[in-house]
């Protein structure tokens, strides 16, 4: 099986002496894994950073065999954010979520475009606000549409409407911008933290716990920076 495509590097794992097993999310072939021989060489190791977009040539003996990639850099996205810890953690967390939540070999152009959109919004002033909706779209694209309005209740405190979701164990605040008109000038880090925590709890309950999957540490590191 031979094909060419372009994709974002999701993860890499050392393999043998100078090679890696790389996992990409591609435009036309979905999530795919393969060996990159000579990945530790000076020629290519510097652009094999998670999140970078590469041109791929894939070759395998059959659909069930682990093939190998030949790669060329298209856009070194991640290196542009090395000096920003929060944005870098956002990239790592998002890529790990996509790796866990997507199916090998199942094409989904919307997810490929979502990764591309991530690097666009990270250059915006209100990036964290837009990122919350990117995560909600990710859930929608894999079949888990979190329609928050259907779950939340509200109460009035100091003439302000407070939204929340409550179960037998906890009560979680729902930031107003998820329910009402989006007013980016009034959104705080606490709002972002509460939004991402809400999405995390939904993913744990509906995806991670039922499938006995460990919740990624990178996700907790990322959202805790908004506390």
N, C-alpha and C positions, 0 to 999 in steps of 0.2 A: 504494500500500500504506500503510495507516494502522493504527497500533496504540498502545496505552498500556501501560505496565509500570513497574516500578521496577528500578533497577540501581545498581551501584557503579562509580564512575569509575575506569577503569584507566589511561588516559593521555589527554593532550591535546597538540595540535600547532597552532601559529599558522597561520591561514588568512585570506588577504586582510587588510584593514586592521583590523577589529575583531571577527573571528570566529575560531573554532577548529574543528578536526576532533577530535571526542571519541570515545573508545572505552569502552564500558560492558560490564560483565557483568550481564545482566538475569535476572530470575527466570524468565520464560517464553519468552524468545527467545535465550538464550545470549549470546554475545559479539556486539556490534553497534557499527558505526561510523556517524557522521553529523556534520553541521555544526551548530554552535550559533552562530547569528547574534547579534551584539551581546554576545559573551561577555566583552568587556573593559569593559563598562559597570559602574558602581558597583552596579547592582541585583543582578547575579548573579556577578561575578567572584570575590567573596570566598568563595563556597561551591563553586566549581569546583576543589576540591582533590582530588587522587587519593585514593581510598578513601572519599570521601563518598557517601552513599546519596541518590539523587534520584528523584523521580517524573518519568517521561518520556512525552512524546507524540511519536511518530515518524511522519514523512510522507515518502514517496518516490513517484516516478512509476511505478517498477516494481522488481522484485527485484534487477535488475542495476545500478540507478542509486543513487548516493550520496544519501541523504535528509538530512533535517534534524530536529533535536530541539528541542522546547520543554521546558524543565526547571523543576522546583521542588524545593527542598531538603526532604529528609525527616530526615536525621540527619547532622550535620557531624562524623563520626567522627574524622577525622585531626587536626583542630585540637586535640583533647584531648591529643595526644601530642607537640605541638611542642617541649615542654621536655625530652623524653626522646629523646636521639639514637639510642640502640640500638633502641628500639621504633619510632621513625620510620623508621629504615633497614629494619627488619623489614617494615613496611607496604609501603614502596617495592619491596623485593625480591620480596615475595610477589605483589604486583599485576603486576609485570613477568613473573614466571614464569607466572602465569595467562594473561596476554596472549599469551605465546609458545606455551604448551603447549595452548591450546584452539583449537577450530575456529570460524570465523565462522558465526553463525546456527544453531549446533547446541545445542539446549537441554540443560542438565544442572543440574537443581535442586540436586544434591549439592554442586556447585562454588559455586553462589550461596550456599548455606547455609554452606559452608566459609569464605567471606569474612566472613559475618556472625559466625561462630564466632571468627574471628581477633580481632575487636575485643572480644569477650567475654573471651577468654583473656588479652589484653594487660593486663587489669585485675587479673589474679591474681598472687599472690606468686611462684608457680612457673611463670610463663608460658612461659619458654624451654624448660622440660622438655615442657610440653604442645604447644608449637609443633613440636617434632620429629615428633610423631605426626600433627599436622595436615599436615605436608609428606608424610609417608608415605601419608596418605589422599588427598592431591592426586594423587600418582602412581597410586594404585589407581583413582581415579575416571576417569583418562584412559587406563587400560588397561595400566599398568606397575606390577604388584604386586611390590614389592621385599620378598620374604620372606627376611629376613636370616638366619634360622635355617638355611635351606637352603644358605647360602653359607659360613658361618663355621666356623672350627675353634677349638680352645682348647688352652691349655697351662697348667701349674701353676707359679706363681712366688711364693715366700714364702707358701705355703699359700693363695694366692688364685688363682682361675680367671681367666685372661686370654683373652678372645675376640678373634679377628682374622680378616680376610679377606686372602688372599695371592694375588698373580698373579706373572707373570714380571718385572714392573717394580717393584712395591712391596708393602709389607705395611701394612695399615691396621687400627688398633685399633678394635674394636667395643665401645662402652661396655656394661657388664653390664646396665644397665636396659633395653636393647633386646632382651635375651634372657631375662633372669630377671624376678623380681617387681619391680615398679616401686617403688623406695624413694627418694622425692623428696628426703629429707633428706640423702642421701649423694651427690647429683649435683652435680658441679662445673662451672665454666665450660669446663674442658678436656673434660669429657664431652660437653657441648653442641657444642663446636667439632668434636670427633671425629665426632659423629653427623651434623652438617650437612655435614662434609667427605665423609663416606662417601656420603651422598645425592647430593652434587654430582658425585662421581666416577661414580656410577651413571647420573645424568642425562646427563653428558657422553658416556659410552660408548654408551648405548642410544638417546639422543634427539638431542642436539645435534650430535655429530660425524657420525653417519650421515646427518643431514639438512642438513649444512653450515650450521649456525646458530651464531652467535657466542654464547658463554656470557655472560650479563649481568654487567656490572661491579658493579651494585648488589648482586648476590648475594655476591660476594667481599668487598665493603665490609662487608656485614652480618655474615658469619660470622667475619671477622677480628677483630671486636670481642670475641670470646669467647676469643681466644688468651691 
